[in-house]
Amino acid sequence: MRNICLKNVSKTKNGHVIFDNISLEIPSGEFFALLGPSGCGKTTLLRLIAGLEKVDSGRIFLGNVDITNEPVHKRKINVVFQNYALFPHLSVFDNVAYSLLIQKKAKDEISYKVRKLLKAFHLEEHIFKKPSELSGGQQQRVAIARAIVSEPEVLLLDEPLAALDFKLREKLLIELIDLQDKLLTTFVYVTHDQFEALTVADHMAIMNTGGKVAQIGTPKEIYEFPNSTFVAQFVGNTNIFDGNLVVEDGETKFEVPDLGTFIVSPPHNSTLFSQKEAVMSIRPEKIFISKKPVENFTNTLKGSVSSIVYTGRSTLYEVVLKNRIKVQVFEQNEEHFPQETIDYDDEVYLSWQKENIVLLEG
């Protein structure tokens, strides 16, 4: 297993700068996700790693080997595309066996490897079918099996589940995690879907619309401790308040105009104190909602319920504050007071602990 390292890579298309001097290291043997909005360059980055496009400048390494100018077939890197890209005239067996046939492997070896893989993917009953006879999920399994049968060191997945419905995506995400655990192959998973990235990734990189890497870390690190407003808002939902940091009697507080002053934990970023203007981020699930005051919370606000979205396991409330700012509150339904029903236009108290606030640069 070898890691992937991009050093000072730049890429321009049709006069538009996709990347400018981007550097990124993807650890070996991990499930790594590239997450970002449409148009940020995720797929282009994947194609550069695969060798399907050439860099303008910079270097790409697989372990200690410079593969910047290596042809595609010598990179030991395979790709699974969003549209599956199966050969429509070939059977499932022949689609999966294709790379082994190109390598002129022995027939017995090909048969053994392909049948073993198809059994692992629960496709043994469909071995002689054409792709058009398969469901979307089955086609995606065939595409992944075809990509890994030649035992690549790296598997690149370009939004592979985008065309599937939610339940099937959930099922295949779990299968991909199990597969990566068994193979210990480096998986690089490109997506704009935060749920997919948070589900599969050991580590992830967040890319912004400028083609820059905004933050790298574990899913928990990025979700709980985003380093910018962009990351906080893109990875999950959050409530953003603009205001000023102040220190009174040794206690750190955050003032929001026309709303009030809130107790916060001292920021990890020392530059926030020097500029005073800052942003307060609070995740919807960190806020407790109730029709009566609740003790033992650091901060409390009052507001009026303007929207309720019930999903069965959870409820998302939208609450309007006195300064007309709207706050989202997410609640697992079993967590609420058993006798309390919150309805539209109810006056409610929103409470949270200071440790649940993330302070960011304004």
N, C-alpha and C positions, 0 to 999 in steps of 0.2 A: 504494500500500500504506500502511495506517495501523495503528498499534499500538492495543491495547485497554488501557484503564486503569480500574480500579475504585478509587474513593476512599471510604474510610470507609463501606463498604456493610454494612448490617444487614438480616437477614431472620428472621422468626419464623413458624412454622407451628403451628397448634393449641396455642399457648402454649409451644411448644418453640423455643428459640433455635437457629437453624441457623448464622448468622454474627452476630458482634458486632463491628462496626467494622473489617471486613476491607479491606485495600488490596492491590492486585496489579497489576503491569504486564506485559502480554504483548507482546513485541517484534513489529514488523511483519515479514511475510515469513518467519516461522520456523515450524518444527514444534514446538509447545509442548505438553507433557503435564501434565495434572493427575492426580497419583497419590495415592491414599489409601485407607484401609479403607472397607468398606461403611458407609454412614450418616454419613460425614464431611461431606457437603454438596456433593460434586463435581458431581453432576447438577443440583442446584438452582442452583449457580453458573453452569453452562452455560445453563440456562433463563433466568436473569436477563440474561445477555449477549444471548441470542437475542430477548428481549422476551416470552417465553412466560409469565413471571411478573414481578411488579413488586417493586421493592425497598421496604423499609419506610423506609429513610433511606440517604443517601449518593448518589453519582453514578457513572455509567458513561459513559466517553468512547470514541469511535472516532476516533482521531487527536485533533484539537482540537474535535471536534463532540460536544456533550453529547447522548447518545441515551437517557438514562434514561427518558424518557417517550415516545420515538418508537414508533409502532406497528411490529409485526413486519415488515410488507411494505416499510417504508422504511429498514430497517437495513442492507441489502446484506450480510446475514449469513444463511447457510443451515445447516441441521442434518441430520446423518445419525444416525438412531436405531438402537438395538440390534436392534429388531424389524423393521427395514427400512422399514415403513410404506408399502409400495408399494400402488398401486391395483389390486386383484385383477382387476377387469373390463377393465383397459386392457392393451394390448400393451406390450412393452418400449419400442418407439419412442414410443408415446403417453405412457408414464410419464416418460420422459426429456424429452419435448417439453412437458410440462404447463406449466411456468412460462413458457416462451416463448409458448405459446398464450394464457395469461392476459395477458401483456404485449402481445398482438396484433401479434407480429412477422410479417414477411412469410413466406409458405409456403416460398419458396426458401431463405430464411435459416434457417428452422427445420430444414428437411431437411438442409441442408449441415452445420449445427452438430451436430445429433443423430447423423447418420451418421458424421461424423468422430470424434466422441467414442466411439460404440459400437465403431468399428474400433480405436481406441486401447485400449479395454477388452476387446478380443477377444470382442465380443458381436454382431458383425455377422451371424453365422449364426442368431442367436436373435431377430432384430429384430421378428418378428411373433408371438412366443410370449407367453403369459400368465405372470405370476410363478409360478403353481403348476407350470408345466412346467420351471422352472429349479432348479438346485441351490442350496444355501445360499450358496455363494461367488459364483455368478452373480447371485443376487438382491442380494447386497451390492454388487456392482459396479454394478448398475443403480441402486441407491439413491444411490451416490456420484456416478455420472454425472448423475443427475437434480439432485443438489445443486449441481454445479459448472457445469452447462450455461449458467446465467444469469450466470456469472462474478462470484460474490460476492467481497467483499474479505476475508471471514473464513468459514472452514468449521469448524463445530463437530461433533465426532464423539463420540457418547456410547456408549462401550464397543461399538463397531461390530462387533467380531469375536468377541464373547463366546460366541455360539451355534455357532461353527465349531470343527472339530477342530484339533489342534495343528499338523499339517503345512500345512493350508490357511491357518491364521492366519499362520504363518511366511511363506508365499508372498504373502499379501495385504499383510502389513506391508511387505515389500520393494516391492510395487507402489505402496503409499501414499507411501513415501519418494520413489520416482521421480516420482510424480505431483506431489507438493509441490515438488520441485526444478524441474519443468517449468513449473508454474503460478505459482510464487512467491507463492501465496496463503497467508495466515496460517492455519495449521491448529491448532486447539485440540483435543487428544485426551484424553478422560476415560477413565480405567481404574483398576482396583484391581490389575491384573496388572503386577508390576514388570518382567518380561521385555519386555512390550510397550512400556512407557514407556522403558526403557533403550535399546531397539532404535530407536525412531522419533525420539526427542526431540533437538532442538538445545538446548533448555533445559527444565527441568521444575520444578514446584512440588509439594512434599510437604505434604499436608494431614493433620492429626491428627483424632482423634475429637471434639475440641472445636470443630471448624470453623475452626481457625486454620491459617495457613500456617507450617509448621514449618521449611522451608528451601527456598530457590530457588537453582538453579545448573545447570550442565551435568550430564549423567548421570555423567561421570567425577568431577567435583567432589563430587557428592552421595554417590557410592558410595565413593570413596577418602577423603573428608574429611567424614563426617556430623557435624552439630553437636549431636546428642543421641542418647541411647540409643534413643529411639523410631525415629529415622530410620535408625540403623545396623541395627536389627533388622527394620524394615519393608522397606527397600531391600536385598534380598539377605539371605543368611544370615551370621551372625557369632557369635563366641564372646565372651561377656561375663563379666568377672571384677570383682568388687567388692573394693576395697582402699584403700590409702593411698599417697600420694606422699611420697617422702623424698629428700633430697639428701645424699649422702655423698661427701666428698672431691671435690666439684665435679661428681659424676655423679648424674644423675636416675634414681631407682629406684622400682619399684612393688611394694609388699608385699601379698601375698594371704594372709589367715589360713589356716593349716594346709596351705599349698601351697609358699610360698617367696617369694623376692625376685627381680624381673626388671629388667633394664636397659632403660630406655626413652629415647626422645628427649624433650627438654624440651617441655612442652605449648605449643601456640600460644595457648591461653587462659590468661592470667596469673592469673585468679581461682582456677584449680585449685590453685595453690600455697597460697593463703590459706586454703582450706577443707580441704586435705589429703585428705579423703575423695574418691574418684574412681572411675571405671569404666574398665577396660581392654578395648578391643574389638580382636579379631583375626579377620579373614576366614578361612574354612576353606582357601581356596586359597593363603594366605600361609604356611601351615604345611607343613613337609616332614616326612614320616613314614618311618621306617626301623627295622629290627630291630637296627641297630647304631649306635653314636654317630657323628655326622657333624661334621667340623670346620668352622670358619669361620662358625658361626652365633652370634649374640649370646646367645640364650636356648635352653635345652633342658629338656624335661620327660619323665618316664617315665609310661607308663600301660599299660592292657590293652585290647585290641580287643574291643568288645562287639557291634558291628554292622558289616556290610559291605553296601553297595548298589552293585552293578555295573550300569552303564548302557551298556557297550560302549566309548564314547570316554573315559569317566571312571569313577572309583570314589569313593564317599563312605564314609569310615570314621567310626565313633563310638568314641571312646576314653575309658575311665573312668580318672580320676586318683586319687591316693591319698586325696584329700579327698572322693571320690565325685562330684565334678563331672564331667560328660560334655563332651567336646570333639569338635567335628566337624572333619574334615580332608577336603578335596576335592583329588583328584589326577587330572590328565590321565594316562591309562594309559601313554603312551609316555615319560613323564618319569621313571618309577621305575627302580631298579636292575634290569637285565635278568634277573639270576639270583635275585632276591629275591621270594618269595611271602609275602604277609602274610595270615594266617588268623585266625579267631576265637580269642580268648583269648591270642593272641601278646602278649608284652611288647614294646612299641615305644618309640622315642624320637621326640618331637615337637620340632622345631627351627624357629626363626624369627628374623628380624633385628629389631632395635629400631625401625628405620624403618617396619616393617609394623604397628606398634601405633598405634592411635588412642586418645587419652585424652579422656574425656568427663566432664562433671559427674555426680556421683553422685545 
